[in-house]
């Protein structure tokens, strides 16, 4: 789903490592702090809950095994 075509024509999938690395490069150049993948998980959880998505759906989608994700709701 998320990929790009290399100069030699190969289709390269976007990995979590490459995604976070590039974002952190951009943010560092702007004087901002770096983030981890966990930040996106927390942010995504918060966004879904604020939109009114049922907590059980958020729990399932985030592969949360307990209700601990509710503690991230900011």
PQR file of N, CA, C, O and H, with PARSE charges and radii, in Angstrom:
ATOM      1  N   UNK A   1       0.826  -1.191   0.000 -0.4000 1.5000
ATOM      2  CA  UNK A   1       0.000   0.000   0.000 -0.0000 2.0000
ATOM      3  C   UNK A   1       0.876   1.263   0.000  0.5500 1.7000
ATOM      4  O   UNK A   1       0.619   2.191  -0.767 -0.5500 1.4000
ATOM      5  N   UNK A   2       1.903   1.302   0.851 -0.4000 1.5000
ATOM      6  CA  UNK A   2       2.789   2.459   0.899 -0.0000 2.0000
ATOM      7  C   UNK A   2       4.154   2.030   0.369  0.5500 1.7000
ATOM      8  O   UNK A   2       4.898   1.310   1.035 -0.5500 1.4000
ATOM      9  H   UNK A   2       2.112   0.548   1.474  0.4000 1.0000
ATOM     10  N   UNK A   3       4.461   2.477  -0.817 -0.4000 1.5000
ATOM     11  CA  UNK A   3       5.733   2.113  -1.437 -0.0000 2.0000
ATOM     12  C   UNK A   3       6.128   3.181  -2.449  0.5500 1.7000
ATOM     13  O   UNK A   3       5.365   4.105  -2.731 -0.5500 1.4000
ATOM     14  H   UNK A   3       3.857   3.062  -1.358  0.4000 1.0000
ATOM     15  N   UNK A   4       7.328   3.037  -2.986 -0.4000 1.5000
ATOM     16  CA  UNK A   4       7.778   3.954  -4.019 -0.0000 2.0000
ATOM     17  C   UNK A   4       8.609   3.177  -5.020  0.5500 1.7000
ATOM     18  O   UNK A   4       9.114   2.095  -4.723 -0.5500 1.4000
ATOM     19  H   UNK A   4       7.948   2.286  -2.757  0.4000 1.0000
ATOM     20  N   UNK A   5       8.746   3.747  -6.218 -0.4000 1.5000
ATOM     21  CA  UNK A   5       9.507   3.088  -7.263 -0.0000 2.0000
ATOM     22  C   UNK A   5      10.934   3.626  -7.241  0.5500 1.7000
ATOM     23  O   UNK A   5      11.159   4.831  -7.352 -0.5500 1.4000
ATOM     24  H   UNK A   5       8.336   4.626  -6.459  0.4000 1.0000
ATOM     25  N   UNK A   6      11.883   2.722  -7.097 -0.4000 1.5000
ATOM     26  CA  UNK A   6      13.307   3.056  -7.083 -0.0000 2.0000
ATOM     27  C   UNK A   6      13.738   3.450  -8.500  0.5500 1.7000
ATOM     28  O   UNK A   6      13.047   3.141  -9.470 -0.5500 1.4000
ATOM     29  H   UNK A   6      11.700   1.743  -7.007  0.4000 1.0000
ATOM     30  N   UNK A   7      14.873   4.128  -8.613 -0.4000 1.5000
ATOM     31  CA  UNK A   7      15.372   4.554  -9.925 -0.0000 2.0000
ATOM     32  C   UNK A   7      15.529   3.391 -10.900  0.5500 1.7000
ATOM     33  O   UNK A   7      15.368   3.567 -12.108 -0.5500 1.4000
ATOM     34  H   UNK A   7      15.434   4.379  -7.825  0.4000 1.0000
ATOM     35  N   UNK A   8      15.844   2.191 -10.375 -0.4000 1.5000
ATOM     36  CA  UNK A   8      16.026   1.035 -11.257 -0.0000 2.0000
ATOM     37  C   UNK A   8      14.709   0.314 -11.569  0.5500 1.7000
ATOM     38  O   UNK A   8      14.709  -0.737 -12.209 -0.5500 1.4000
ATOM     39  H   UNK A   8      15.974   2.049  -9.394  0.4000 1.0000
ATOM     40  N   UNK A   9      13.578   0.890 -11.108 -0.4000 1.5000
ATOM     41  CA  UNK A   9      12.279   0.328 -11.422 -0.0000 2.0000
ATOM     42  C   UNK A   9      11.681  -0.577 -10.362  0.5500 1.7000
ATOM     43  O   UNK A   9      10.502  -0.927 -10.428 -0.5500 1.4000
ATOM     44  H   UNK A   9      13.578   1.744 -10.588  0.4000 1.0000
ATOM     45  N   UNK A  10      12.498  -0.959  -9.377 -0.4000 1.5000
ATOM     46  CA  UNK A  10      11.980  -1.838  -8.321 -0.0000 2.0000
ATOM     47  C   UNK A  10      10.981  -1.086  -7.447  0.5500 1.7000
ATOM     48  O   UNK A  10      11.136   0.111  -7.202 -0.5500 1.4000
ATOM     49  H   UNK A  10      13.456  -0.675  -9.323  0.4000 1.0000
ATOM     50  N   UNK A  11       9.967  -1.788  -6.984 -0.4000 1.5000
ATOM     51  CA  UNK A  11       8.989  -1.239  -6.068 -0.0000 2.0000
ATOM     52  C   UNK A  11       9.484  -1.511  -4.643  0.5500 1.7000
ATOM     53  O   UNK A  11       9.666  -2.666  -4.260 -0.5500 1.4000
ATOM     54  H   UNK A  11       9.842  -2.760  -7.183  0.4000 1.0000
ATOM     55  N   UNK A  12       9.696  -0.469  -3.873 -0.4000 1.5000
ATOM     56  CA  UNK A  12      10.257  -0.589  -2.525 -0.0000 2.0000
ATOM     57  C   UNK A  12       9.156  -0.316  -1.504  0.5500 1.7000
ATOM     58  O   UNK A  12       8.560   0.761  -1.518 -0.5500 1.4000
ATOM     59  H   UNK A  12       9.547   0.470  -4.184  0.4000 1.0000
ATOM     60  N   UNK A  13       8.874  -1.282  -0.610 -0.4000 1.5000
ATOM     61  CA  UNK A  13       7.851  -1.047   0.413 -0.0000 2.0000
ATOM     62  C   UNK A  13       8.364  -0.100   1.492  0.5500 1.7000
ATOM     63  O   UNK A  13       9.540  -0.129   1.854 -0.5500 1.4000
ATOM     64  H   UNK A  13       9.358  -2.157  -0.599  0.4000 1.0000
ATOM     65  N   UNK A  14       7.479   0.727   1.992 -0.4000 1.5000
ATOM     66  CA  UNK A  14       7.830   1.636   3.079 -0.0000 2.0000
ATOM     67  C   UNK A  14       7.791   0.862   4.390  0.5500 1.7000
ATOM     68  O   UNK A  14       6.757   0.306   4.760 -0.5500 1.4000
ATOM     69  H   UNK A  14       6.524   0.751   1.699  0.4000 1.0000
ATOM     70  N   UNK A  15       8.911   0.828   5.085 -0.4000 1.5000
ATOM     71  CA  UNK A  15       8.986   0.130   6.367 -0.0000 2.0000
ATOM     72  C   UNK A  15       8.792   1.125   7.506  0.5500 1.7000
ATOM     73  O   UNK A  15       8.939   2.335   7.332 -0.5500 1.4000
ATOM     74  H   UNK A  15       9.751   1.280   4.785  0.4000 1.0000
ATOM     75  N   UNK A  16       8.461   0.588   8.661 -0.4000 1.5000
ATOM     76  CA  UNK A  16       8.310   1.426   9.850 -0.0000 2.0000
ATOM     77  C   UNK A  16       9.619   2.170  10.127  0.5500 1.7000
ATOM     78  O   UNK A  16       9.607   3.364  10.426 -0.5500 1.4000
ATOM     79  H   UNK A  16       8.341  -0.394   8.802  0.4000 1.0000
ATOM     80  N   UNK A  17      10.726   1.473  10.028 -0.4000 1.5000
ATOM     81  CA  UNK A  17      12.037   2.085  10.296 -0.0000 2.0000
ATOM     82  C   UNK A  17      12.315   3.240   9.349  0.5500 1.7000
ATOM     83  O   UNK A  17      12.745   4.308   9.784 -0.5500 1.4000
ATOM     84  H   UNK A  17      10.736   0.503   9.785  0.4000 1.0000
ATOM     85  N   UNK A  18      12.073   3.036   8.045 -0.4000 1.5000
ATOM     86  CA  UNK A  18      12.321   4.093   7.052 -0.0000 2.0000
ATOM     87  C   UNK A  18      11.379   5.272   7.269  0.5500 1.7000
ATOM     88  O   UNK A  18      11.792   6.427   7.163 -0.5500 1.4000
ATOM     89  H   UNK A  18      11.724   2.168   7.691  0.4000 1.0000
ATOM     90  N   UNK A  19      10.115   4.986   7.571 -0.4000 1.5000
ATOM     91  CA  UNK A  19       9.127   6.029   7.820 -0.0000 2.0000
ATOM     92  C   UNK A  19       9.549   6.910   8.992  0.5500 1.7000
ATOM     93  O   UNK A  19       9.598   8.134   8.872 -0.5500 1.4000
ATOM     94  H   UNK A  19       9.779   4.048   7.657  0.4000 1.0000
ATOM     95  N   UNK A  20       9.853   6.278  10.125 -0.4000 1.5000
ATOM     96  CA  UNK A  20      10.238   7.048  11.311 -0.0000 2.0000
ATOM     97  C   UNK A  20      11.563   7.773  11.116  0.5500 1.7000
ATOM     98  O   UNK A  20      11.731   8.898  11.585 -0.5500 1.4000
ATOM     99  H   UNK A  20       9.812   5.283  10.223  0.4000 1.0000
ATOM    100  N   UNK A  21      12.493   7.139  10.433 -0.4000 1.5000
ATOM    101  CA  UNK A  21      13.787   7.760  10.177 -0.0000 2.0000
ATOM    102  C   UNK A  21      13.627   9.044   9.368  0.5500 1.7000
ATOM    103  O   UNK A  21      14.217  10.072   9.703 -0.5500 1.4000
ATOM    104  H   UNK A  21      12.356   6.224  10.052  0.4000 1.0000
ATOM    105  N   UNK A  22      12.838   8.984   8.316 -0.4000 1.5000
ATOM    106  CA  UNK A  22      12.634  10.171   7.461 -0.0000 2.0000
ATOM    107  C   UNK A  22      11.913  11.275   8.202  0.5500 1.7000
ATOM    108  O   UNK A  22      12.300  12.440   8.114 -0.5500 1.4000
ATOM    109  H   UNK A  22      12.359   8.149   8.044  0.4000 1.0000
ATOM    110  N   UNK A  23      10.858  10.919   8.939 -0.4000 1.5000
ATOM    111  CA  UNK A  23      10.147  11.939   9.720 -0.0000 2.0000
ATOM    112  C   UNK A  23      11.071  12.599  10.736  0.5500 1.7000
ATOM    113  O   UNK A  23      11.049  13.819  10.899 -0.5500 1.4000
ATOM    114  H   UNK A  23      10.543   9.972   9.011  0.4000 1.0000
ATOM    115  N   UNK A  24      11.877  11.801  11.413 -0.4000 1.5000
ATOM    116  CA  UNK A  24      12.773  12.360  12.416 -0.0000 2.0000
ATOM    117  C   UNK A  24      13.865  13.237  11.797  0.5500 1.7000
ATOM    118  O   UNK A  24      14.315  14.198  12.421 -0.5500 1.4000
ATOM    119  H   UNK A  24      11.895  10.810  11.281  0.4000 1.0000
ATOM    120  N   UNK A  25      14.290  12.910  10.576 -0.4000 1.5000
ATOM    121  CA  UNK A  25      15.230  13.779   9.853 -0.0000 2.0000
ATOM    122  C   UNK A  25      14.599  15.149   9.616  0.5500 1.7000
ATOM    123  O   UNK A  25      15.218  16.183   9.867 -0.5500 1.4000
ATOM    124  H   UNK A  25      13.925  12.129  10.070  0.4000 1.0000
ATOM    125  N   UNK A  26      13.372  15.142   9.135 -0.4000 1.5000
ATOM    126  CA  UNK A  26      12.651  16.382   8.828 -0.0000 2.0000
ATOM    127  C   UNK A  26      12.438  17.192  10.100  0.5500 1.7000
ATOM    128  O   UNK A  26      12.685  18.397  10.124 -0.5500 1.4000
ATOM    129  H   UNK A  26      12.869  14.302   8.931  0.4000 1.0000
ATOM    130  N   UNK A  27      11.983  16.530  11.149 -0.4000 1.5000
ATOM    131  CA  UNK A  27      11.707  17.235  12.399 -0.0000 2.0000
ATOM    132  C   UNK A  27      12.984  17.748  13.063  0.5500 1.7000
ATOM    133  O   UNK A  27      12.969  18.821  13.665 -0.5500 1.4000
ATOM    134  H   UNK A  27      11.782  15.550  11.129  0.4000 1.0000
ATOM    135  N   UNK A  28      14.082  17.006  12.966 -0.4000 1.5000
ATOM    136  CA  UNK A  28      15.358  17.459  13.531 -0.0000 2.0000
ATOM    137  C   UNK A  28      15.830  18.720  12.810  0.5500 1.7000
ATOM    138  O   UNK A  28      16.327  19.655  13.438 -0.5500 1.4000
ATOM    139  H   UNK A  28      14.093  16.134  12.477  0.4000 1.0000
ATOM    140  N   UNK A  29      15.670  18.738  11.488 -0.4000 1.5000
ATOM    141  CA  UNK A  29      16.078  19.922  10.714 -0.0000 2.0000
ATOM    142  C   UNK A  29      15.247  21.145  11.086  0.5500 1.7000
ATOM    143  O   UNK A  29      15.694  22.282  10.931 -0.5500 1.4000
ATOM    144  H   UNK A  29      15.266  17.978  10.978  0.4000 1.0000
ATOM    145  N   UNK A  30      14.030  20.900  11.580 -0.4000 1.5000
ATOM    146  CA  UNK A  30      13.153  21.996  11.992 -0.0000 2.0000
ATOM    147  C   UNK A  30      13.322  22.319  13.478  0.5500 1.7000
ATOM    148  O   UNK A  30      12.603  23.159  14.020 -0.5500 1.4000
ATOM    149  H   UNK A  30      13.668  19.977  11.706  0.4000 1.0000
ATOM    150  N   UNK A  31      14.275  21.649  14.134 -0.4000 1.5000
ATOM    151  CA  UNK A  31      14.525  21.908  15.549 -0.0000 2.0000
ATOM    152  C   UNK A  31      13.535  21.230  16.480  0.5500 1.7000
ATOM    153  O   UNK A  31      13.422  21.599  17.649 -0.5500 1.4000
ATOM    154  H   UNK A  31      14.859  20.967  13.694  0.4000 1.0000
ATOM    155  N   UNK A  32      12.829  20.255  15.973 -0.4000 1.5000
ATOM    156  CA  UNK A  32      11.840  19.548  16.788 -0.0000 2.0000
ATOM    157  C   UNK A  32      12.435  18.248  17.325  0.5500 1.7000
ATOM    158  O   UNK A  32      13.421  17.740  16.790 -0.5500 1.4000
ATOM    159  H   UNK A  32      12.921  19.956  15.024  0.4000 1.0000
ATOM    160  N   UNK A  33      11.833  17.719  18.375 -0.4000 1.5000
ATOM    161  CA  UNK A  33      12.331  16.473  18.953 -0.0000 2.0000
ATOM    162  C   UNK A  33      11.889  15.277  18.122  0.5500 1.7000
ATOM    163  O   UNK A  33      10.899  15.345  17.394 -0.5500 1.4000
ATOM    164  H   UNK A  33      11.032  18.131  18.810  0.4000 1.0000
ATOM    165  N   UNK A  34      12.630  14.187  18.239 -0.4000 1.5000
ATOM    166  CA  UNK A  34      12.278  12.978  17.498 -0.0000 2.0000
ATOM    167  C   UNK A  34      11.168  12.223  18.226  0.5500 1.7000
ATOM    168  O   UNK A  34      10.921  12.434  19.414 -0.5500 1.4000
ATOM    169  H   UNK A  34      13.435  14.133  18.831  0.4000 1.0000
ATOM    170  N   UNK A  35      10.514  11.347  17.489 -0.4000 1.5000
ATOM    171  CA  UNK A  35       9.415  10.563  18.055 -0.0000 2.0000
ATOM    172  C   UNK A  35       9.637   9.083  17.751  0.5500 1.7000
ATOM    173  O   UNK A  35      10.423   8.717  16.877 -0.5500 1.4000
ATOM    174  H   UNK A  35      10.715  11.176  16.524  0.4000 1.0000
ATOM    175  N   UNK A  36       8.930   8.257  18.490 -0.4000 1.5000
ATOM    176  CA  UNK A  36       8.990   6.813  18.275 -0.0000 2.0000
ATOM    177  C   UNK A  36       7.671   6.346  17.665  0.5500 1.7000
ATOM    178  O   UNK A  36       6.707   7.107  17.584 -0.5500 1.4000
ATOM    179  H   UNK A  36       8.292   8.554  19.200  0.4000 1.0000
ATOM    180  N   UNK A  37       7.644   5.114  17.250 -0.4000 1.5000
ATOM    181  CA  UNK A  37       6.418   4.548  16.711 -0.0000 2.0000
ATOM    182  C   UNK A  37       5.309   4.511  17.746  0.5500 1.7000
ATOM    183  O   UNK A  37       4.128   4.591  17.409 -0.5500 1.4000
ATOM    184  H   UNK A  37       8.427   4.495  17.316  0.4000 1.0000
ATOM    185  N   UNK A  38       5.697   4.389  19.009 -0.4000 1.5000
ATOM    186  CA  UNK A  38       4.708   4.347  20.083 -0.0000 2.0000
ATOM    187  C   UNK A  38       3.895   5.645  20.133  0.5500 1.7000
ATOM    188  O   UNK A  38       2.713   5.632  20.475 -0.5500 1.4000
ATOM    189  H   UNK A  38       6.657   4.323  19.283  0.4000 1.0000
ATOM    190  N   UNK A  39       4.532   6.751  19.792 -0.4000 1.5000
ATOM    191  CA  UNK A  39       3.829   8.042  19.774 -0.0000 2.0000
ATOM    192  C   UNK A  39       2.672   8.011  18.780  0.5500 1.7000
ATOM    193  O   UNK A  39       1.606   8.566  19.045 -0.5500 1.4000
ATOM    194  H   UNK A  39       5.493   6.761  19.513  0.4000 1.0000
ATOM    195  N   UNK A  40       2.881   7.369  17.649 -0.4000 1.5000
ATOM    196  CA  UNK A  40       1.818   7.270  16.644 -0.0000 2.0000
ATOM    197  C   UNK A  40       0.692   6.367  17.136  0.5500 1.7000
ATOM    198  O   UNK A  40      -0.481   6.616  16.857 -0.5500 1.4000
ATOM    199  H   UNK A  40       3.747   6.918  17.434  0.4000 1.0000
ATOM    200  N   UNK A  41       1.054   5.325  17.862 -0.4000 1.5000
ATOM    201  CA  UNK A  41       0.029   4.427  18.393 -0.0000 2.0000
ATOM    202  C   UNK A  41      -0.841   5.160  19.411  0.5500 1.7000
ATOM    203  O   UNK A  41      -2.063   5.015  19.413 -0.5500 1.4000
ATOM    204  H   UNK A  41       2.006   5.122  18.088  0.4000 1.0000
ATOM    205  N   UNK A  42      -0.209   5.943  20.270 -0.4000 1.5000
ATOM    206  CA  UNK A  42      -0.946   6.726  21.258 -0.0000 2.0000
ATOM    207  C   UNK A  42      -1.805   7.775  20.559  0.5500 1.7000
ATOM    208  O   UNK A  42      -2.981   7.942  20.885 -0.5500 1.4000
ATOM    209  H   UNK A  42       0.784   6.061  20.268  0.4000 1.0000
ATOM    210  N   UNK A  43      -1.213   8.479  19.597 -0.4000 1.5000
ATOM    211  CA  UNK A  43      -1.943   9.518  18.873 -0.0000 2.0000
ATOM    212  C   UNK A  43      -3.117   8.956  18.090  0.5500 1.7000
ATOM    213  O   UNK A  43      -4.192   9.554  18.058 -0.5500 1.4000
ATOM    214  H   UNK A  43      -0.258   8.343  19.332  0.4000 1.0000
ATOM    215  N   UNK A  44      -2.914   7.810  17.462 -0.4000 1.5000
ATOM    216  CA  UNK A  44      -3.993   7.182  16.709 -0.0000 2.0000
ATOM    217  C   UNK A  44      -5.129   6.747  17.611  0.5500 1.7000
ATOM    218  O   UNK A  44      -6.303   6.909  17.280 -0.5500 1.4000
ATOM    219  H   UNK A  44      -2.040   7.324  17.488  0.4000 1.0000
ATOM    220  N   UNK A  45      -4.761   6.191  18.755 -0.4000 1.5000
ATOM    221  CA  UNK A  45      -5.767   5.779  19.737 -0.0000 2.0000
ATOM    222  C   UNK A  45      -6.576   6.976  20.202  0.5500 1.7000
ATOM    223  O   UNK A  45      -7.805   6.927  20.249 -0.5500 1.4000
ATOM    224  H   UNK A  45      -3.807   6.059  19.024  0.4000 1.0000
ATOM    225  N   UNK A  46      -5.885   8.040  20.543 -0.4000 1.5000
ATOM    226  CA  UNK A  46      -6.555   9.252  21.009 -0.0000 2.0000
ATOM    227  C   UNK A  46      -7.482   9.810  19.936  0.5500 1.7000
ATOM    228  O   UNK A  46      -8.618  10.186  20.227 -0.5500 1.4000
ATOM    229  H   UNK A  46      -4.886   8.079  20.505  0.4000 1.0000
ATOM    230  N   UNK A  47      -6.995   9.864  18.688 -0.4000 1.5000
ATOM    231  CA  UNK A  47      -7.814  10.405  17.596 -0.0000 2.0000
ATOM    232  C   UNK A  47      -9.084   9.586  17.401  0.5500 1.7000
ATOM    233  O   UNK A  47     -10.170  10.145  17.243 -0.5500 1.4000
ATOM    234  H   UNK A  47      -6.072   9.559  18.452  0.4000 1.0000
ATOM    235  N   UNK A  48      -8.949   8.269  17.414 -0.4000 1.5000
ATOM    236  CA  UNK A  48     -10.126   7.416  17.234 -0.0000 2.0000
ATOM    237  C   UNK A  48     -11.126   7.594  18.365  0.5500 1.7000
ATOM    238  O   UNK A  48     -12.329   7.697  18.126 -0.5500 1.4000
ATOM    239  H   UNK A  48      -8.068   7.815  17.543  0.4000 1.0000
ATOM    240  N   UNK A  49     -10.634   7.629  19.589 -0.4000 1.5000
ATOM    241  CA  UNK A  49     -11.536   7.792  20.733 -0.0000 2.0000
ATOM    242  C   UNK A  49     -12.238   9.148  20.701  0.5500 1.7000
ATOM    243  O   UNK A  49     -13.422   9.243  21.025 -0.5500 1.4000
ATOM    244  H   UNK A  49      -9.657   7.545  19.784  0.4000 1.0000
ATOM    245  N   UNK A  50     -11.513  10.194  20.311 -0.4000 1.5000
ATOM    246  CA  UNK A  50     -12.116  11.532  20.233 -0.0000 2.0000
ATOM    247  C   UNK A  50     -13.160  11.620  19.130  0.5500 1.7000
ATOM    248  O   UNK A  50     -14.084  12.429  19.212 -0.5500 1.4000
ATOM    249  H   UNK A  50     -10.552  10.117  20.048  0.4000 1.0000
ATOM    250  N   UNK A  51     -13.017  10.784  18.089 -0.4000 1.5000
ATOM    251  CA  UNK A  51     -14.008  10.760  17.013 -0.0000 2.0000
ATOM    252  C   UNK A  51     -15.230   9.938  17.393  0.5500 1.7000
ATOM    253  O   UNK A  51     -16.200   9.867  16.639 -0.5500 1.4000
ATOM    254  H   UNK A  51     -12.266  10.126  18.023  0.4000 1.0000
ATOM    255  N   UNK A  52     -15.179   9.324  18.554 -0.4000 1.5000
ATOM    256  CA  UNK A  52     -16.327   8.566  19.020 -0.0000 2.0000
ATOM    257  C   UNK A  52     -16.341   7.105  18.619  0.5500 1.7000
ATOM    258  O   UNK A  52     -17.361   6.431  18.762 -0.5500 1.4000
ATOM    259  H   UNK A  52     -14.390   9.382  19.167  0.4000 1.0000
ATOM    260  N   UNK A  53     -15.207   6.603  18.113 -0.4000 1.5000
ATOM    261  CA  UNK A  53     -15.134   5.188  17.757 -0.0000 2.0000
ATOM    262  C   UNK A  53     -15.271   4.369  19.040  0.5500 1.7000
ATOM    263  O   UNK A  53     -14.663   4.693  20.059 -0.5500 1.4000
ATOM    264  H   UNK A  53     -14.378   7.151  17.997  0.4000 1.0000
ATOM    265  N   UNK A  54     -16.059   3.326  18.983 -0.4000 1.5000
ATOM    266  CA  UNK A  54     -16.296   2.470  20.143 -0.0000 2.0000
ATOM    267  C   UNK A  54     -14.971   1.936  20.694  0.5500 1.7000
ATOM    268  O   UNK A  54     -14.090   1.535  19.933 -0.5500 1.4000
ATOM    269  H   UNK A  54     -16.554   3.062  18.155  0.4000 1.0000
ATOM    270  N   UNK A  55     -14.843   1.936  22.011 -0.4000 1.5000
ATOM    271  CA  UNK A  55     -13.590   1.517  22.646 -0.0000 2.0000
ATOM    272  C   UNK A  55     -13.201   0.079  22.287  0.5500 1.7000
ATOM    273  O   UNK A  55     -12.015  -0.231  22.182 -0.5500 1.4000
ATOM    274  H   UNK A  55     -15.558   2.262  22.629  0.4000 1.0000
ATOM    275  N   UNK A  56     -14.176  -0.787  22.102 -0.4000 1.5000
ATOM    276  CA  UNK A  56     -13.854  -2.176  21.732 -0.0000 2.0000
ATOM    277  C   UNK A  56     -13.264  -2.254  20.330  0.5500 1.7000
ATOM    278  O   UNK A  56     -12.408  -3.096  20.061 -0.5500 1.4000
ATOM    279  H   UNK A  56     -15.140  -0.535  22.187  0.4000 1.0000
ATOM    280  N   UNK A  57     -13.720  -1.376  19.434 -0.4000 1.5000
ATOM    281  CA  UNK A  57     -13.173  -1.329  18.072 -0.0000 2.0000
ATOM    282  C   UNK A  57     -11.731  -0.816  18.116  0.5500 1.7000
ATOM    283  O   UNK A  57     -10.858  -1.362  17.442 -0.5500 1.4000
ATOM    284  H   UNK A  57     -14.415  -0.691  19.653  0.4000 1.0000
ATOM    285  N   UNK A  58     -11.481   0.225  18.902 -0.4000 1.5000
ATOM    286  CA  UNK A  58     -10.127   0.771  19.052 -0.0000 2.0000
ATOM    287  C   UNK A  58      -9.211  -0.295  19.654  0.5500 1.7000
ATOM    288  O   UNK A  58      -8.080  -0.481  19.203 -0.5500 1.4000
ATOM    289  H   UNK A  58     -12.191   0.669  19.450  0.4000 1.0000
ATOM    290  N   UNK A  59      -9.701  -0.976  20.654 -0.4000 1.5000
ATOM    291  CA  UNK A  59      -8.924  -2.030  21.327 -0.0000 2.0000
ATOM    292  C   UNK A  59      -8.539  -3.122  20.333  0.5500 1.7000
ATOM    293  O   UNK A  59      -7.388  -3.557  20.303 -0.5500 1.4000
ATOM    294  H   UNK A  59     -10.619  -0.825  21.021  0.4000 1.0000
ATOM    295  N   UNK A  60      -9.484  -3.559  19.532 -0.4000 1.5000
ATOM    296  CA  UNK A  60      -9.234  -4.598  18.545 -0.0000 2.0000
ATOM    297  C   UNK A  60      -8.265  -4.114  17.465  0.5500 1.7000
ATOM    298  O   UNK A  60      -7.316  -4.815  17.115 -0.5500 1.4000
ATOM    299  H   UNK A  60     -10.419  -3.206  19.557  0.4000 1.0000
ATOM    300  N   UNK A  61      -8.510  -2.921  16.947 -0.4000 1.5000
ATOM    301  CA  UNK A  61      -7.663  -2.373  15.886 -0.0000 2.0000
ATOM    302  C   UNK A  61      -6.234  -2.137  16.320  0.5500 1.7000
ATOM    303  O   UNK A  61      -5.306  -2.303  15.528 -0.5500 1.4000
ATOM    304  H   UNK A  61      -9.281  -2.351  17.231  0.4000 1.0000
ATOM    305  N   UNK A  62      -6.046  -1.749  17.576 -0.4000 1.5000
ATOM    306  CA  UNK A  62      -4.705  -1.500  18.088 -0.0000 2.0000
ATOM    307  C   UNK A  62      -4.047  -2.720  18.692  0.5500 1.7000
ATOM    308  O   UNK A  62      -2.937  -2.645  19.218 -0.5500 1.4000
ATOM    309  H   UNK A  62      -6.799  -1.613  18.220  0.4000 1.0000
ATOM    310  N   UNK A  63      -4.741  -3.851  18.614 -0.4000 1.5000
ATOM    311  CA  UNK A  63      -4.260  -5.109  19.180 -0.0000 2.0000
ATOM    312  C   UNK A  63      -3.932  -4.971  20.667  0.5500 1.7000
ATOM    313  O   UNK A  63      -2.983  -5.578  21.164 -0.5500 1.4000
ATOM    314  H   UNK A  63      -5.643  -3.912  18.187  0.4000 1.0000
ATOM    315  N   UNK A  64      -4.725  -4.171  21.362 -0.4000 1.5000
ATOM    316  CA  UNK A  64      -4.576  -4.021  22.797 -0.0000 2.0000
ATOM    317  C   UNK A  64      -5.176  -5.253  23.463  0.5500 1.7000
ATOM    318  O   UNK A  64      -6.274  -5.678  23.105 -0.5500 1.4000
ATOM    319  H   UNK A  64      -5.496  -3.678  20.959  0.4000 1.0000
ATOM    320  N   UNK A  65      -4.471  -5.823  24.418 -0.4000 1.5000
ATOM    321  CA  UNK A  65      -4.959  -7.017  25.111 -0.0000 2.0000
ATOM    322  C   UNK A  65      -5.753  -6.659  26.364  0.5500 1.7000
ATOM    323  O   UNK A  65      -6.485  -7.493  26.899 -0.5500 1.4000
ATOM    324  H   UNK A  65      -3.579  -5.477  24.708  0.4000 1.0000
ATOM    325  N   UNK A  66      -5.608  -5.429  26.828 -0.4000 1.5000
ATOM    326  CA  UNK A  66      -6.327  -4.996  28.023 -0.0000 2.0000
ATOM    327  C   UNK A  66      -6.910  -3.612  27.758  0.5500 1.7000
ATOM    328  O   UNK A  66      -6.791  -3.080  26.655 -0.5500 1.4000
ATOM    329  H   UNK A  66      -5.013  -4.752  26.394  0.4000 1.0000
ATOM    330  N   UNK A  67      -7.532  -3.043  28.763 -0.4000 1.5000
ATOM    331  CA  UNK A  67      -8.076  -1.691  28.633 -0.0000 2.0000
ATOM    332  C   UNK A  67      -7.047  -0.615  28.974  0.5500 1.7000
ATOM    333  O   UNK A  67      -7.407   0.547  29.164 -0.5500 1.4000
ATOM    334  H   UNK A  67      -7.629  -3.475  29.660  0.4000 1.0000
ATOM    335  N   UNK A  68      -5.778  -0.990  29.054 -0.4000 1.5000
ATOM    336  CA  UNK A  68      -4.730  -0.028  29.421 -0.0000 2.0000
ATOM    337  C   UNK A  68      -4.637   1.131  28.433  0.5500 1.7000
ATOM    338  O   UNK A  68      -4.191   2.220  28.794 -0.5500 1.4000
ATOM    339  H   UNK A  68      -5.486  -1.934  28.900  0.4000 1.0000
ATOM    340  N   UNK A  69      -5.054   0.903  27.188 -0.4000 1.5000
ATOM    341  CA  UNK A  69      -4.987   1.965  26.180 -0.0000 2.0000
ATOM    342  C   UNK A  69      -5.827   3.177  26.580  0.5500 1.7000
ATOM    343  O   UNK A  69      -5.572   4.290  26.121 -0.5500 1.4000
ATOM    344  H   UNK A  69      -5.417   0.018  26.895  0.4000 1.0000
ATOM    345  N   UNK A  70      -6.819   2.960  27.427 -0.4000 1.5000
ATOM    346  CA  UNK A  70      -7.664   4.083  27.864 -0.0000 2.0000
ATOM    347  C   UNK A  70      -6.858   5.111  28.656  0.5500 1.7000
ATOM    348  O   UNK A  70      -7.247   6.277  28.736 -0.5500 1.4000
ATOM    349  H   UNK A  70      -7.025   2.055  27.799  0.4000 1.0000
ATOM    350  N   UNK A  71      -5.738   4.685  29.241 -0.4000 1.5000
ATOM    351  CA  UNK A  71      -4.864   5.603  29.963 -0.0000 2.0000
ATOM    352  C   UNK A  71      -4.144   6.577  29.055  0.5500 1.7000
ATOM    353  O   UNK A  71      -3.663   7.616  29.510 -0.5500 1.4000
ATOM    354  H   UNK A  71      -5.423   3.738  29.176  0.4000 1.0000
ATOM    355  N   UNK A  72      -4.064   6.247  27.758 -0.4000 1.5000
ATOM    356  CA  UNK A  72      -3.406   7.131  26.793 -0.0000 2.0000
ATOM    357  C   UNK A  72      -4.342   8.206  26.259  0.5500 1.7000
ATOM    358  O   UNK A  72      -3.903   9.138  25.585 -0.5500 1.4000
ATOM    359  H   UNK A  72      -4.454   5.404  27.388  0.4000 1.0000
ATOM    360  N   UNK A  73      -5.605   8.079  26.552 -0.4000 1.5000
ATOM    361  CA  UNK A  73      -6.602   9.003  26.039 -0.0000 2.0000
ATOM    362  C   UNK A  73      -6.390  10.368  26.649  0.5500 1.7000
ATOM    363  O   UNK A  73      -6.635  10.576  27.837 -0.5500 1.4000
ATOM    364  H   UNK A  73      -5.961   7.322  27.100  0.4000 1.0000
ATOM    365  N   UNK A  74      -5.928  11.306  25.821 -0.4000 1.5000
ATOM    366  CA  UNK A  74      -5.600  12.652  26.315 -0.0000 2.0000
ATOM    367  C   UNK A  74      -6.515  13.661  25.679  0.5500 1.7000
ATOM    368  O   UNK A  74      -6.407  14.855  25.959 -0.5500 1.4000
ATOM    369  H   UNK A  74      -5.729  11.136  24.856  0.4000 1.0000
TER
END
